Amino acid sequence: MGNQLASVILSGVRRTYASSGGDVHAVNDVDLEVADGEFIVLMGTSGSGKTTLLNLIGGLDRASAGRLEVLGEDLAGLSEARLARLRMISIGFVFQELNLLPELTLQENVALPLEGSGVTRAEARRRADEALVRVGLSGLGPRFPDEVSGGQQQRAAIARAVVGERRLMLADEPTGALDSATGAQVMKTLRDLCDSGVTAIVSTHNPANAEYADRVVRMQDGRIVEITAGSSFTSGQSA
């Protein structure tokens, strides 16, 4: 990655779960560095480890072994309270299920993380409006989720993920519930945000989404088996 700073560094990261049939290695010896402003797409079948990897990077789950640094923080050394603070301030999450509160406007939904971190309501809503502009929803802040399209709802969820000073966005199948044209609009929004400095790691089953990425990381059985840039193979690991 040259001299680029790394937003995420994983070295020998594992996540193992005990089961009646023996240990399950959901993530197994993963090494990966993600540069600031880079757009990474994770691809692989269900059960390949994509979601578990996102949960580890986002501090929603703890690694069983290995080193995991996110935005300069060694996650293993953080208390639950400090992990929660890191998620609140610096990491945004986007899911297939939009998770917008239907009784709140788009502006109010986007402002929620800021208000939860102590920002005044007026300032949080001002920043929410700025985030909505960034994702192409200028003027739609006063509308409720059921008053806009599914694609606009997902873009509002993306605005909530990057509002304020958040530098890292983790998205799990963000286009899974959208038609192909709307999904392409959402991926273009993510691409534009990365071009403005946000780092994004996105899991997807849709091969068409890979064209928006700087690198495509393919997973199988909890391991990274291939990393490509465009259509060119650049590096890889195998079991």
C-alpha positions as a Markdown table, in Angstrom:
| # | Residue | x | y | z |
|---|---|---|---|---|
| 1 | Met | 0.0 | 0.0 | 0.0 |
| 2 | Gly | 3.0 | 2.3 | -0.3 |
| 3 | Asn | 3.1 | 5.2 | 2.1 |
| 4 | Gln | -0.7 | 5.3 | 2.7 |
| 5 | Leu | -1.8 | 5.2 | 6.2 |
| 6 | Ala | -3.8 | 2.1 | 7.3 |
| 7 | Ser | -7.3 | 2.5 | 8.8 |
| 8 | Val | -7.5 | -1.3 | 9.5 |
| 9 | Ile | -4.7 | -3.8 | 10.2 |
| 10 | Leu | -5.4 | -7.5 | 10.7 |
| 11 | Ser | -2.6 | -9.9 | 11.4 |
| 12 | Gly | -3.3 | -13.6 | 12.0 |
| 13 | Val | -6.8 | -12.8 | 13.2 |
| 14 | Arg | -9.0 | -15.7 | 14.2 |
| 15 | Arg | -12.5 | -16.1 | 15.5 |
| 16 | Thr | -13.3 | -19.5 | 16.8 |
| 17 | Tyr | -16.6 | -20.7 | 18.2 |
| 18 | Ala | -17.2 | -23.9 | 20.2 |
| 19 | Ser | -19.9 | -26.2 | 18.9 |
| 20 | Ser | -21.1 | -29.7 | 19.6 |
| 21 | Gly | -19.2 | -30.9 | 16.6 |
| 22 | Gly | -16.0 | -29.3 | 17.6 |
| 23 | Asp | -14.5 | -25.8 | 17.1 |
| 24 | Val | -15.7 | -23.7 | 14.2 |
| 25 | His | -13.1 | -21.3 | 12.7 |
| 26 | Ala | -15.4 | -18.5 | 11.4 |
| 27 | Val | -12.4 | -16.4 | 10.6 |
| 28 | Asn | -9.1 | -18.2 | 10.3 |
| 29 | Asp | -5.6 | -16.5 | 10.1 |
| 30 | Val | -6.7 | -13.4 | 8.2 |
| 31 | Asp | -4.0 | -10.9 | 7.3 |
| 32 | Leu | -5.2 | -7.6 | 5.7 |
| 33 | Glu | -4.4 | -3.9 | 5.6 |
| 34 | Val | -6.9 | -1.3 | 4.5 |
| 35 | Ala | -5.7 | 2.1 | 3.6 |
| 36 | Asp | -7.4 | 5.4 | 4.6 |
| 37 | Gly | -10.0 | 6.2 | 1.9 |
| 38 | Glu | -9.9 | 2.7 | 0.4 |
| 39 | Phe | -13.0 | 0.9 | -0.8 |
| 40 | Ile | -12.8 | -2.8 | 0.0 |
| 41 | Val | -15.5 | -5.3 | -1.2 |
| 42 | Leu | -15.7 | -8.7 | 0.6 |
| 43 | Met | -17.1 | -11.5 | -1.5 |
| 44 | Gly | -17.8 | -15.1 | -0.8 |
| 45 | Thr | -20.7 | -17.5 | -0.2 |
| 46 | Ser | -22.8 | -17.6 | 2.9 |
| 47 | Gly | -20.7 | -18.9 | 5.8 |
| 48 | Ser | -17.4 | -17.8 | 4.2 |
| 49 | Gly | -16.7 | -15.4 | 7.1 |
| 50 | Lys | -17.6 | -12.0 | 5.7 |
| 51 | Thr | -20.0 | -10.9 | 8.3 |
| 52 | Thr | -17.9 | -12.2 | 11.2 |
| 53 | Leu | -14.9 | -10.3 | 9.8 |
| 54 | Leu | -17.0 | -7.1 | 9.7 |
| 55 | Asn | -18.2 | -7.7 | 13.2 |
| 56 | Leu | -14.6 | -8.1 | 14.4 |
| 57 | Ile | -13.4 | -4.9 | 12.7 |
| 58 | Gly | -16.3 | -3.0 | 14.1 |
| 59 | Gly | -15.7 | -4.2 | 17.6 |
| 60 | Leu | -19.1 | -6.0 | 17.8 |
| 61 | Asp | -17.2 | -9.3 | 18.4 |
| 62 | Arg | -13.8 | -10.1 | 19.9 |
| 63 | Ala | -11.0 | -11.9 | 18.0 |
| 64 | Ser | -9.9 | -15.2 | 19.5 |
| 65 | Ala | -6.3 | -14.6 | 18.4 |
| 66 | Gly | -4.2 | -12.3 | 16.3 |
| 67 | Arg | -3.7 | -8.5 | 16.2 |
| 68 | Leu | -6.5 | -6.2 | 15.1 |
| 69 | Glu | -5.9 | -2.4 | 14.9 |
| 70 | Val | -8.7 | -0.1 | 13.8 |
| 71 | Leu | -8.1 | 3.7 | 13.4 |
| 72 | Gly | -4.9 | 3.4 | 15.4 |
| 73 | Glu | -6.5 | 1.5 | 18.3 |
| 74 | Asp | -5.6 | -2.1 | 19.3 |
| 75 | Leu | -9.0 | -3.5 | 19.9 |
| 76 | Ala | -7.8 | -6.3 | 22.2 |
| 77 | Gly | -6.7 | -3.6 | 24.6 |
| 78 | Leu | -10.0 | -1.7 | 24.7 |
| 79 | Ser | -12.6 | -2.1 | 27.4 |
| 80 | Glu | -16.2 | -2.6 | 26.4 |
| 81 | Ala | -16.9 | 1.1 | 27.2 |
| 82 | Arg | -14.0 | 2.3 | 25.0 |
| 83 | Leu | -15.1 | 0.0 | 22.2 |
| 84 | Ala | -18.6 | 1.4 | 22.4 |
| 85 | Arg | -17.1 | 5.0 | 22.3 |
| 86 | Leu | -15.0 | 4.1 | 19.3 |
| 87 | Arg | -18.1 | 2.8 | 17.5 |
| 88 | Met | -20.2 | 5.8 | 18.4 |
| 89 | Ile | -17.6 | 8.4 | 17.3 |
| 90 | Ser | -15.6 | 6.9 | 14.5 |
| 91 | Ile | -17.2 | 3.8 | 13.0 |
| 92 | Gly | -20.5 | 3.6 | 11.0 |
| 93 | Phe | -22.5 | 0.5 | 10.2 |
| 94 | Val | -24.9 | -0.1 | 7.3 |
| 95 | Phe | -27.0 | -3.3 | 7.1 |
| 96 | Gln | -29.3 | -4.9 | 4.5 |
| 97 | Glu | -32.1 | -4.2 | 7.0 |
| 98 | Leu | -32.1 | -0.4 | 7.0 |
| 99 | Asn | -32.7 | 0.0 | 10.7 |
| 100 | Leu | -34.2 | 3.5 | 10.3 |
| 101 | Leu | -36.7 | 4.4 | 13.0 |
| 102 | Pro | -40.0 | 4.9 | 11.2 |
| 103 | Glu | -41.3 | 7.5 | 13.7 |
| 104 | Leu | -38.3 | 9.8 | 13.0 |
| 105 | Thr | -37.5 | 11.9 | 10.0 |
| 106 | Leu | -34.5 | 11.2 | 7.9 |
| 107 | Gln | -32.7 | 14.1 | 9.5 |
| 108 | Glu | -33.6 | 12.9 | 13.0 |
| 109 | Asn | -32.4 | 9.3 | 12.1 |
| 110 | Val | -29.1 | 10.6 | 10.8 |
| 111 | Ala | -28.6 | 12.9 | 13.8 |
| 112 | Leu | -29.1 | 10.1 | 16.3 |
| 113 | Pro | -25.4 | 9.0 | 16.7 |
| 114 | Leu | -24.3 | 12.5 | 17.3 |
| 115 | Glu | -27.0 | 13.2 | 19.9 |
| 116 | Gly | -26.0 | 10.0 | 21.6 |
| 117 | Ser | -22.4 | 11.2 | 21.8 |
| 118 | Gly | -23.3 | 14.5 | 23.5 |
| 119 | Val | -23.6 | 16.9 | 20.5 |
| 120 | Thr | -26.4 | 19.4 | 20.9 |
| 121 | Arg | -29.6 | 18.7 | 19.0 |
| 122 | Ala | -29.3 | 21.8 | 16.8 |
| 123 | Glu | -25.7 | 21.0 | 15.9 |
| 124 | Ala | -26.5 | 17.3 | 15.3 |
| 125 | Arg | -29.2 | 18.1 | 12.9 |
| 126 | Arg | -27.1 | 20.6 | 11.1 |
| 127 | Arg | -24.4 | 18.0 | 10.6 |
| 128 | Ala | -27.2 | 15.5 | 9.6 |
| 129 | Asp | -28.3 | 17.8 | 6.8 |
| 130 | Glu | -24.7 | 18.0 | 5.6 |
| 131 | Ala | -24.4 | 14.2 | 5.6 |
| 132 | Leu | -27.7 | 13.9 | 3.7 |
| 133 | Val | -26.3 | 16.3 | 1.1 |
| 134 | Arg | -23.2 | 14.1 | 0.7 |
| 135 | Val | -25.3 | 11.1 | -0.2 |
| 136 | Gly | -27.6 | 13.0 | -2.6 |
| 137 | Leu | -30.6 | 13.6 | -0.4 |
| 138 | Ser | -30.5 | 17.3 | -0.2 |
| 139 | Gly | -33.9 | 18.6 | 1.0 |
| 140 | Leu | -35.3 | 15.3 | 2.1 |
| 141 | Gly | -34.4 | 15.6 | 5.8 |
| 142 | Pro | -38.0 | 16.4 | 6.9 |
| 143 | Arg | -39.4 | 13.3 | 5.3 |
| 144 | Phe | -40.1 | 10.1 | 7.1 |
| 145 | Pro | -38.7 | 6.8 | 5.9 |
| 146 | Asp | -42.0 | 5.5 | 4.5 |
| 147 | Glu | -42.2 | 8.7 | 2.4 |
| 148 | Val | -39.1 | 7.9 | 0.3 |
| 149 | Ser | -37.9 | 5.0 | -1.9 |
| 150 | Gly | -35.9 | 2.0 | -0.6 |
| 151 | Gly | -32.8 | 3.4 | -2.3 |
| 152 | Gln | -33.2 | 6.7 | -0.6 |
| 153 | Gln | -33.8 | 5.0 | 2.7 |
| 154 | Gln | -30.5 | 3.1 | 2.3 |
| 155 | Arg | -28.7 | 6.3 | 1.4 |
| 156 | Ala | -30.0 | 7.9 | 4.5 |
| 157 | Ala | -28.7 | 4.9 | 6.5 |
| 158 | Ile | -25.3 | 5.5 | 4.8 |
| 159 | Ala | -25.5 | 9.2 | 5.8 |
| 160 | Arg | -26.1 | 8.1 | 9.4 |
| 161 | Ala | -23.0 | 5.9 | 9.1 |
| 162 | Val | -20.7 | 8.7 | 8.1 |
| 163 | Val | -22.2 | 11.7 | 9.9 |
| 164 | Gly | -19.9 | 13.8 | 12.0 |
| 165 | Glu | -16.2 | 12.7 | 12.2 |
| 166 | Arg | -16.8 | 9.0 | 11.3 |
| 167 | Arg | -13.9 | 7.7 | 9.2 |
| 168 | Leu | -14.7 | 4.0 | 8.8 |
| 169 | Met | -17.9 | 2.5 | 7.3 |
| 170 | Leu | -18.8 | -1.2 | 7.5 |
| 171 | Ala | -21.6 | -2.3 | 5.3 |
| 172 | Asp | -23.1 | -5.8 | 5.3 |
| 173 | Glu | -25.0 | -6.6 | 2.1 |
| 174 | Pro | -26.2 | -3.0 | 1.8 |
| 175 | Thr | -27.8 | -3.6 | -1.6 |
| 176 | Gly | -29.2 | -7.1 | -0.9 |
| 177 | Ala | -32.8 | -5.8 | -0.6 |
| 178 | Leu | -32.6 | -3.5 | -3.6 |
| 179 | Asp | -33.2 | -3.9 | -7.3 |
| 180 | Ser | -30.1 | -3.8 | -9.5 |
| 181 | Ala | -30.5 | -0.2 | -10.6 |
| 182 | Thr | -31.1 | 1.1 | -7.1 |
| 183 | Gly | -28.2 | -1.0 | -5.8 |
| 184 | Ala | -25.9 | 0.5 | -8.3 |
| 185 | Gln | -26.9 | 4.0 | -7.1 |
| 186 | Val | -26.1 | 3.0 | -3.5 |
| 187 | Met | -22.7 | 1.6 | -4.5 |
| 188 | Lys | -21.9 | 4.8 | -6.4 |
| 189 | Thr | -22.7 | 6.7 | -3.3 |
| 190 | Leu | -20.3 | 4.6 | -1.3 |
| 191 | Arg | -17.7 | 5.1 | -4.0 |
| 192 | Asp | -18.1 | 8.8 | -3.9 |
| 193 | Leu | -17.7 | 8.8 | -0.1 |
| 194 | Cys | -14.5 | 6.9 | -0.3 |
| 195 | Asp | -13.2 | 9.4 | -2.9 |
| 196 | Ser | -13.8 | 12.1 | -0.3 |
| 197 | Gly | -11.7 | 10.2 | 2.4 |
| 198 | Val | -14.1 | 7.7 | 4.1 |
| 199 | Thr | -12.8 | 4.2 | 4.3 |
| 200 | Ala | -15.4 | 1.5 | 3.5 |
| 201 | Ile | -15.5 | -2.3 | 3.8 |
| 202 | Val | -18.6 | -3.8 | 2.2 |
| 203 | Ser | -19.7 | -7.4 | 2.1 |
| 204 | Thr | -21.8 | -8.5 | -0.9 |
| 205 | His | -23.0 | -11.5 | -2.9 |
| 206 | Asn | -23.4 | -9.4 | -6.1 |
| 207 | Pro | -20.4 | -9.6 | -8.5 |
| 208 | Ala | -21.5 | -6.4 | -10.1 |
| 209 | Asn | -20.7 | -4.5 | -6.9 |
| 210 | Ala | -17.0 | -5.4 | -7.3 |
| 211 | Glu | -16.5 | -2.8 | -10.0 |
| 212 | Tyr | -16.8 | 0.1 | -7.5 |
| 213 | Ala | -14.0 | -1.3 | -5.2 |
| 214 | Asp | -10.4 | -0.5 | -5.0 |
| 215 | Arg | -9.8 | -4.1 | -4.1 |
| 216 | Val | -11.9 | -7.2 | -3.9 |
| 217 | Val | -11.2 | -9.6 | -1.1 |
| 218 | Arg | -12.6 | -13.1 | -1.7 |
| 219 | Met | -13.2 | -15.3 | 1.4 |
| 220 | Gln | -13.8 | -19.0 | 1.7 |
| 221 | Asp | -14.1 | -21.1 | 4.9 |
| 222 | Gly | -13.0 | -18.2 | 7.0 |
| 223 | Arg | -9.9 | -17.4 | 5.0 |
| 224 | Ile | -8.9 | -14.9 | 2.4 |
| 225 | Val | -8.2 | -16.9 | -0.7 |
| 226 | Glu | -7.7 | -14.1 | -3.2 |
| 227 | Ile | -7.3 | -10.3 | -3.4 |
| 228 | Thr | -7.8 | -8.6 | -6.7 |
| 229 | Ala | -7.8 | -5.1 | -8.0 |
| 230 | Gly | -10.2 | -4.8 | -10.9 |
| 231 | Ser | -9.6 | -7.9 | -13.0 |
| 232 | Ser | -6.0 | -8.3 | -12.0 |
| 233 | Phe | -4.8 | -10.8 | -9.4 |
| 234 | Thr | -2.6 | -9.0 | -6.9 |
| 235 | Ser | -2.1 | -11.3 | -3.9 |
| 236 | Gly | -3.7 | -14.1 | -2.1 |
| 237 | Gln | -3.7 | -16.6 | 0.6 |
| 238 | Ser | -4.9 | -20.2 | 0.6 |
| 239 | Ala | -5.7 | -22.8 | 3.2 |
